[in-house]
């Protein structure tokens, strides 16, 4: 299994289509933001809330779940908690690739 917990910076007017999102690029799960300059606690950009929990459903369709319920929680803690959940839930007999890139290393 594979997952990505990070910022995946898609630029408006650029490579922004479902075919360019993490779950269409081989990752089974995606938890993070598509646009840069997101506030660490409100998860807002100039375009609104951009904290997402995406995955492909059983029909292979991308589910885009914007997580407005996470407002007030620090992004780094959210990424860490989701990573721990993925590690604990995966089948130990199968390989796991988890890409975790914190956004706290730079300003929003």
Residue frames as qw, qx, qy, qz and C-alpha x, y, z in Angstrom:
[[0.000, 0.887, 0.461, 0.000, 0.00, 0.00, 0.00],
 [0.431, 0.151, 0.008, 0.889, 1.03, 3.61, -0.42],
 [0.126, -0.886, -0.439, 0.081, 0.04, 6.97, 0.94],
 [0.389, 0.338, -0.041, 0.856, 1.07, 10.58, 0.79],
 [0.322, -0.831, -0.401, 0.212, 0.62, 13.11, 3.57],
 [0.446, -0.230, 0.145, 0.853, 1.90, 16.45, 2.36],
 [0.315, 0.719, 0.029, -0.619, 1.40, 19.47, 0.19],
 [0.585, 0.232, 0.641, 0.440, 1.04, 18.55, -3.49],
 [0.029, 0.608, 0.042, -0.792, 1.40, 21.98, -5.07],
 [0.400, 0.494, 0.658, 0.404, -0.82, 22.13, -8.12],
 [0.095, -0.278, 0.016, 0.956, -0.88, 25.56, -9.63],
 [0.457, 0.660, 0.456, -0.386, -4.11, 27.14, -10.83],
 [0.488, 0.787, -0.179, -0.333, -4.06, 27.33, -14.60],
 [0.088, 0.574, -0.805, -0.122, -1.40, 24.64, -14.67],
 [0.389, 0.056, -0.912, -0.115, -1.47, 20.93, -14.01],
 [0.345, -0.006, 0.620, -0.705, -4.75, 20.87, -12.13],
 [0.740, 0.014, -0.390, -0.548, -6.89, 17.95, -13.13],
 [0.872, -0.340, 0.257, -0.242, -7.69, 14.69, -11.42],
 [0.921, 0.310, -0.143, 0.186, -5.12, 12.99, -13.61],
 [0.393, 0.596, -0.406, 0.571, -2.40, 15.00, -11.87],
 [0.563, -0.639, 0.247, -0.462, -3.46, 14.32, -8.27],
 [0.181, -0.494, 0.835, -0.160, -1.64, 11.83, -6.02],
 [0.685, 0.064, 0.673, -0.271, -4.30, 9.10, -6.20],
 [0.777, 0.608, 0.082, -0.140, -4.15, 9.22, -9.99],
 [0.325, 0.765, -0.550, 0.079, -0.33, 9.10, -9.84],
 [0.649, 0.169, -0.731, 0.128, -0.15, 5.78, -7.99],
 [0.041, -0.176, 0.691, -0.700, -0.80, 6.64, -4.35],
 [0.271, -0.418, -0.860, -0.113, -3.72, 4.86, -2.71],
 [0.271, -0.822, -0.462, 0.193, -4.44, 7.68, -0.26],
 [0.316, 0.441, -0.005, 0.840, -3.84, 11.41, -0.16],
 [0.393, -0.797, -0.412, 0.202, -4.10, 13.72, 2.87],
 [0.439, -0.290, 0.044, 0.849, -3.00, 17.31, 2.47],
 [0.241, 0.793, 0.171, -0.533, -3.40, 20.41, 0.33],
 [0.699, 0.478, 0.384, 0.367, -3.16, 21.14, -3.38],
 [0.247, 0.871, 0.028, 0.424, -2.28, 24.81, -3.16],
 [0.551, 0.060, -0.402, 0.729, 0.66, 26.45, -1.41],
 [0.013, -0.278, 0.218, -0.936, 0.46, 29.16, 1.23],
 [0.595, -0.501, -0.552, -0.301, -2.05, 27.44, 3.45],
 [0.330, -0.644, 0.384, -0.574, -2.50, 28.58, 7.05],
 [0.269, 0.213, -0.916, 0.211, -1.30, 25.87, 9.47],
 [0.159, 0.160, 0.780, -0.584, -4.43, 26.07, 11.66],
 [0.541, 0.431, 0.231, -0.684, -7.31, 27.29, 9.47],
 [0.541, 0.077, 0.765, 0.340, -6.07, 25.38, 6.38],
 [0.412, 0.833, 0.323, -0.180, -7.23, 28.25, 4.21],
 [0.472, 0.020, 0.356, 0.806, -5.62, 29.71, 1.13],
 [0.155, 0.234, -0.083, -0.956, -6.78, 32.71, -0.84],
 [0.446, -0.051, -0.645, -0.619, -9.30, 30.33, -2.46],
 [0.778, -0.371, -0.017, -0.506, -10.75, 28.93, 0.79],
 [0.710, -0.424, 0.550, -0.120, -10.17, 25.74, 2.74],
 [0.687, 0.518, -0.489, -0.142, -7.70, 23.44, 1.02],
 [0.242, -0.389, 0.863, -0.213, -7.14, 20.44, 3.27],
 [0.775, 0.182, -0.305, -0.523, -8.21, 17.25, 1.58],
 [0.524, -0.220, 0.813, -0.127, -8.59, 13.57, 2.24],
 [0.660, 0.447, -0.298, -0.525, -8.70, 11.93, -1.20],
 [0.434, -0.186, 0.880, 0.049, -8.83, 8.35, -2.28],
 [0.407, 0.095, -0.663, -0.621, -10.18, 6.18, -5.08],
 [0.721, -0.078, 0.405, -0.557, -13.44, 4.41, -4.29],
 [0.654, -0.025, 0.754, 0.049, -14.19, 0.83, -5.35],
 [0.648, 0.677, 0.348, -0.002, -15.22, 2.10, -8.80],
 [0.651, 0.088, 0.187, 0.730, -11.86, 3.83, -9.34],
 [0.058, 0.845, 0.245, 0.471, -13.40, 7.29, -8.98],
 [0.352, 0.161, -0.418, 0.822, -11.51, 9.93, -7.02],
 [0.366, -0.788, -0.495, -0.008, -13.36, 11.07, -3.92],
 [0.278, 0.429, -0.186, 0.839, -12.44, 14.67, -3.04],
 [0.514, -0.686, -0.507, 0.087, -13.21, 15.13, 0.63],
 [0.151, 0.614, -0.207, 0.747, -12.48, 18.73, 1.71],
 [0.579, -0.364, -0.646, 0.339, -11.88, 18.54, 5.46],
 [0.106, -0.671, 0.020, -0.734, -13.34, 21.75, 6.90],
 [0.774, -0.582, -0.204, -0.143, -13.81, 19.85, 10.19],
 [0.809, -0.082, -0.212, 0.543, -10.06, 20.04, 10.86],
 [0.108, 0.779, -0.044, 0.616, -9.99, 23.82, 11.35],
 [0.486, -0.781, 0.231, -0.317, -8.05, 24.78, 14.47],
 [0.914, -0.273, 0.251, 0.168, -5.77, 21.73, 14.37],
 [0.126, -0.766, 0.502, 0.382, -2.08, 22.16, 13.53],
 [0.763, 0.506, -0.302, -0.266, -1.18, 20.72, 10.11],
 [0.245, 0.510, -0.809, 0.157, 1.99, 19.01, 11.35],
 [0.414, -0.118, 0.778, -0.457, 0.01, 17.12, 14.00],
 [0.793, 0.350, 0.163, -0.472, -2.61, 16.14, 11.42],
 [0.616, 0.558, -0.541, -0.126, 0.06, 14.78, 9.06],
 [0.011, 0.397, -0.866, 0.305, 1.75, 12.88, 11.90],
 [0.583, 0.024, 0.620, -0.524, -1.49, 11.39, 13.21],
 [0.816, 0.430, -0.048, -0.384, -2.61, 10.27, 9.75],
 [0.448, 0.555, -0.701, 0.006, 0.80, 8.71, 9.09],
 [0.222, -0.253, 0.855, -0.396, 0.64, 6.74, 12.34],
 [0.733, 0.220, 0.379, -0.520, -2.87, 5.56, 11.42],
 [0.736, 0.528, -0.331, -0.265, -1.71, 4.38, 7.98],
 [0.229, 0.487, -0.825, 0.172, 1.28, 2.54, 9.44],
 [0.374, -0.118, 0.785, -0.480, -0.80, 0.82, 12.10],
 [0.737, 0.320, 0.294, -0.518, -3.61, -0.14, 9.69],
 [0.570, 0.543, -0.519, -0.333, -1.57, -1.58, 6.82],
 [0.997, -0.041, -0.044, -0.051, -1.06, -5.31, 6.35],
 [0.410, -0.750, 0.500, 0.143, 2.33, -6.10, 7.90],
 [0.755, 0.016, 0.601, 0.262, 2.86, -8.82, 5.27],
 [0.529, 0.722, 0.316, 0.315, 2.75, -6.25, 2.47],
 [0.468, 0.033, -0.042, 0.882, 5.23, -3.44, 1.70],
 [0.045, -0.901, -0.393, 0.180, 4.29, 0.11, 2.62],
 [0.419, 0.219, 0.090, 0.876, 5.50, 3.30, 1.00],
 [0.163, -0.875, -0.425, 0.166, 4.54, 6.44, 2.87],
 [0.392, 0.385, 0.031, 0.835, 5.62, 9.86, 1.69],
 [0.340, -0.825, -0.397, 0.215, 5.38, 12.37, 4.55],
 [0.415, 0.298, 0.016, 0.859, 6.46, 15.95, 3.90],
 [0.218, -0.697, -0.487, 0.479, 5.71, 18.49, 6.56],
 [0.264, 0.783, 0.257, 0.501, 4.80, 22.02, 5.47],
 [0.449, -0.877, -0.104, 0.131, 6.06, 23.56, 8.71],
 [0.718, -0.154, 0.170, 0.657, 9.56, 23.83, 7.27],
 [0.226, 0.209, 0.261, 0.915, 8.60, 27.05, 5.48],
 [0.220, 0.259, 0.329, -0.881, 6.20, 29.93, 5.89],
 [0.497, 0.492, 0.693, -0.176, 2.64, 29.51, 4.62]]
